[in-house]
């Protein structure tokens, strides 16, 4: 009933991607396009428009430009939303104010040529220009794999308008995916949640902010809530074109323009950007890193900082308490 009412009230188009024939690319071919067989430091994922030999019949559909709900089958066999695309949901004032902060010379963008992410390493070469140079900024928290502890990467405190934008994204996320929104709050301890302009905790631990950077074929394997929330900001002094979001296996393109929001299951479905980016495009991608839910690393953080906060079991119990129900052994917040 919830989805039927939502589809009607929001005037959403519906796509059933689990129907036979909707999938154009086998998973093995997607693995080849992502060059997953090589170690991360040597991997060279491909851009769709640079692949000369594609499976017979593989085509890219015209980009979706209207609000749309896409259904699919998850890895556990359930039929759930694969994505929700919402047009004109982010206030223009929030976009304009966040843009001013992103354009500061002190905002620590770095060239994608130096990125640790294989899907971004070729973005400068792919665009074929450096005006602007494809760059990234990843503020928030991350796990230091070598040492097994958590560390803050970049402080968002000097960026109140960007945090206001994230707050509105969180509100939209909660309306359409309240269960996953709650899941993020259960899994992610308070110290590792980004804060909105108002000081409220958000269901995100880290951002990927891409400046005119197109991603090659990849999965978001570190995403802990099953979806990523993303929007786009355009510099009116340098309008952009290109870099359309694409679900690779379905040839499905989604034109996420300024003011739009896409909530998508990017950990399970191969995706990329299509088309060289000309102009200045900021892509803001918010997510919760599942590694931050590790109780071992959380204990190390407590030892290092003296910080105190709930354990995972306590956070889960509180979420069920809000629902007025006892904690089941296989509670949904634990999955």
C-alpha positions in Angstrom: 0.0 0.0 0.0 2.8 2.4 0.8 4.4 2.2 -2.6 1.1 2.3 -4.5 0.1 5.5 -2.6 3.6 7.0 -3.1 3.5 6.2 -6.9 0.2 8.0 -7.1 0.9 10.9 -4.9 4.3 11.6 -6.4 3.3 10.8 -10.0 6.1 8.4 -10.5 6.7 6.4 -13.6 7.4 2.7 -12.9 10.0 0.4 -14.4 10.1 -3.3 -13.7 13.7 -4.2 -14.3 13.3 -7.8 -13.0 11.2 -8.7 -16.0 12.8 -11.1 -18.5 14.7 -9.4 -21.2 15.4 -6.1 -19.3 19.0 -7.1 -18.5 21.3 -6.6 -21.5 24.6 -7.6 -20.0 25.7 -10.7 -18.2 27.4 -10.3 -14.9 30.6 -11.9 -16.3 30.8 -9.2 -19.0 30.3 -6.5 -16.4 33.2 -7.9 -14.4 35.4 -7.7 -17.5 34.3 -4.1 -18.1 35.2 -3.3 -14.5 38.5 -5.1 -14.9 37.8 -6.8 -11.6 40.4 -9.6 -12.1 43.3 -7.2 -11.5 44.5 -5.9 -8.2 43.0 -2.5 -7.2 46.1 -0.5 -8.0 46.4 -2.0 -11.5 42.7 -2.1 -12.4 41.6 -0.1 -15.4 37.7 -0.1 -15.5 36.3 0.9 -18.8 34.0 3.7 -20.0 31.0 2.4 -22.0 31.5 4.7 -25.0 35.2 3.6 -25.3 34.3 -0.1 -25.5 34.5 -1.1 -29.2 33.0 -4.6 -29.0 29.7 -4.9 -27.1 27.3 -7.8 -26.9 24.9 -8.1 -29.8 21.8 -5.9 -29.1 23.4 -3.9 -26.3 22.1 -0.3 -26.5 21.8 2.7 -24.3 18.3 3.9 -23.8 17.5 7.6 -23.9 18.1 9.1 -20.4 15.2 9.2 -18.0 14.2 12.7 -17.3 11.0 12.3 -15.2 10.5 11.1 -11.6 10.7 7.3 -11.8 10.7 4.2 -9.5 12.6 1.2 -10.7 11.9 -2.3 -9.2 14.4 -5.2 -9.2 15.3 -8.4 -7.4 18.0 -8.0 -4.7 20.8 -10.5 -3.9 18.6 -12.1 -1.3 15.8 -12.7 -3.8 13.4 -9.9 -2.7 11.7 -7.5 -5.1 12.6 -4.1 -3.9 13.2 -0.6 -5.3 16.5 -0.5 -7.2 16.3 3.3 -7.5 14.0 6.3 -7.1 14.7 9.3 -9.3 13.1 12.5 -8.2 13.2 15.7 -10.2 13.3 19.2 -8.8 13.5 18.2 -5.1 16.5 20.2 -3.9 15.9 23.9 -3.2 17.6 26.2 -5.6 18.9 28.4 -2.8 20.5 25.4 -1.1 22.3 24.6 -4.4 23.5 28.2 -4.9 24.8 28.5 -1.4 26.6 25.1 -1.5 28.1 26.0 -4.9 29.8 29.1 -3.3 31.5 26.9 -0.8 32.5 24.3 -3.4 34.1 27.0 -5.6 36.4 28.3 -2.8 40.1 27.9 -3.6 40.6 26.3 -0.2 38.1 23.5 -0.8 40.5 20.5 -1.0 39.7 18.9 -4.3 42.5 16.7 -5.8 43.1 15.5 -9.3 41.4 12.2 -10.1 44.7 11.2 -11.7 45.9 10.7 -8.0 42.7 9.0 -6.9 42.8 5.8 -4.9 39.6 4.7 -6.7 40.3 2.7 -9.9 37.0 4.0 -11.5 38.3 7.6 -11.3 41.9 7.3 -12.2 41.3 7.8 -15.9 38.7 10.6 -15.5 41.1 13.4 -16.6 42.2 11.5 -19.6 38.6 10.5 -20.5 37.5 14.2 -20.5 40.4 15.2 -22.7 40.8 18.6 -21.0 41.7 20.2 -17.7 39.2 23.1 -17.8 38.3 22.2 -15.1 40.4 19.2 -14.3 38.4 16.2 -13.2 38.8 16.2 -9.4 37.4 14.6 -6.2 37.0 15.5 -2.5 36.0 12.8 0.0 35.2 14.4 3.4 33.9 12.4 6.3 35.3 9.3 8.1 37.2 6.3 6.7 38.8 3.1 7.9 42.6 2.9 7.8 42.9 -0.7 6.6 46.5 -1.1 7.4 46.1 -0.1 11.1 42.5 -1.2 11.6 41.2 2.1 13.1 38.8 4.9 12.1 40.0 8.4 11.2 38.3 11.7 10.1 39.4 12.7 6.6 38.2 16.2 6.2 36.1 18.5 8.4 32.8 19.7 7.1 32.4 22.3 9.8 33.6 25.2 7.5 30.9 24.2 5.0 27.5 25.0 6.6 25.7 25.4 3.3 26.9 22.1 2.0 25.7 20.5 5.3 22.3 22.2 4.8 22.1 20.6 1.4 22.8 17.2 3.0 20.1 17.8 5.5 17.5 18.2 2.8 18.8 15.1 1.1 18.4 13.2 4.4 14.8 14.4 4.7 14.0 13.1 1.2 15.8 9.9 1.9 13.7 9.3 5.1 10.4 9.9 3.3 11.1 7.4 0.5 13.4 4.8 2.3 12.5 5.1 6.0 13.7 1.6 6.8 17.2 2.1 5.2 17.4 5.5 6.7 16.9 4.0 10.2 19.3 1.1 9.3 22.1 3.7 8.8 21.4 5.3 12.2 21.6 1.9 13.8 24.8 0.7 12.1 26.7 3.9 12.2 27.8 5.2 15.7 27.1 8.8 16.5 30.7 10.0 16.3 31.0 8.9 12.7 27.8 10.5 11.3 28.1 13.7 9.4 26.1 16.6 10.9 23.7 18.9 9.2 23.8 22.7 9.4 21.3 22.5 12.3 23.6 20.1 14.1 21.4 17.1 13.6 23.0 13.8 12.8 22.7 12.5 9.2 22.6 8.9 8.0 25.9 9.5 6.1 29.5 8.9 7.2 31.2 10.1 4.1 30.8 12.0 0.8 32.2 11.6 -2.6 32.1 15.0 -4.3 33.2 14.8 -7.9 34.1 17.9 -9.9 33.5 17.2 -13.6 34.7 13.7 -13.0 33.1 10.7 -14.8 33.3 7.3 -13.2 34.1 4.1 -15.2 32.2 0.9 -14.5 32.2 -0.1 -10.8 30.2 -1.1 -7.8 30.0 0.8 -4.5 31.1 -2.1 -2.4 31.7 0.0 0.8 28.2 1.3 1.0 26.6 0.0 4.2 22.9 0.9 3.8 22.3 -0.6 0.4 21.8 2.7 -1.4 23.6 5.9 -2.2 22.0 9.4 -2.3 23.2 11.7 -5.0 22.5 15.1 -6.5 24.2 17.5 -8.9 25.2 21.1 -8.7 25.9 23.2 -11.7 28.0 26.4 -12.0 25.8 28.8 -14.0 29.0 30.6 -15.2 30.2 27.3 -16.7 27.2 25.1 -17.6 28.0 21.4 -18.1 27.0 18.6 -20.4 27.9 14.9 -20.3 28.5 12.5 -17.4 25.1 10.9 -17.4 24.5 8.3 -14.7 24.0 4.8 -16.1 23.1 1.3 -14.8 25.4 -0.6 -17.1 23.7 -4.0 -17.2 20.4 -2.5 -18.3 21.7 0.3 -20.6 19.6 2.5 -18.4 20.6 6.2 -18.3 19.3 8.7 -15.7 19.8 12.4 -16.3 20.4 13.7 -12.8 20.3 17.4 -13.3 20.7 20.2 -10.7 17.9 20.0 -8.2 17.2 16.3 -8.9 18.0 13.5 -6.4 18.7 9.9 -7.2 18.6 7.2 -4.4 20.0 4.0 -6.0 21.2 0.5 -5.1 24.7 1.1 -6.3 26.4 -1.6 -4.1 24.6 -4.4 -6.1 24.3 -2.9 -9.6 27.1 -1.9 -11.9 27.1 1.7 -12.9 29.2 4.5 -14.4 28.9 7.8 -16.1 28.4 8.2 -19.9 29.9 11.0 -21.9 32.9 13.3 -21.4 32.0 16.2 -19.0 32.3 19.6 -20.6 31.8 22.5 -18.1 31.7 22.4 -14.3 29.6 19.7 -12.7 29.6 18.9 -9.0 28.2 15.4 -8.2 27.4 15.0 -4.5 27.2 11.4 -3.4 26.4 10.6 0.3 26.7 7.2 1.9 27.4 5.3 5.1 30.6 3.2 5.0 29.8 -0.3 6.4 33.3 -0.7 7.8 32.5 1.9 10.4 30.0 -0.5 12.0 32.9 -2.8 13.1 32.7 -3.1 16.9 36.4 -3.9 17.0 37.3 -0.6 15.3 34.8 1.2 17.4 36.4 -0.1 20.6 39.8 1.1 19.3 38.2 4.6 18.7 37.0 4.6 22.3 40.4 3.7 23.6 42.1 6.4 21.6 39.6 9.2 22.3 37.9 8.3 25.5 34.6 8.8 23.6 31.5 7.0 24.8 28.5 6.0 22.8 26.2 3.0 22.4 27.3 -0.4 21.1 25.7 -1.8 18.1 23.3 -3.9 20.2 22.3 -0.9 22.2 21.7 1.1 19.1 19.6 -1.7 17.6 17.6 -2.0 20.9 16.9 1.7 20.8 15.6 1.6 17.2 13.2 -1.2 18.1 12.2 0.6 21.3 11.1 3.5 19.1 8.8 1.1 17.3 7.5 -0.2 20.7 8.6 -3.8 19.8 11.2 -6.2 21.3 14.4 -6.9 19.4 14.1 -10.0 17.3 17.1 -12.3 16.9 17.3 -11.5 13.2 16.2 -7.9 13.5 16.0 -6.0 10.2 18.3 -3.3 11.5 21.1 -5.8 11.9 20.9 -6.8 8.2 
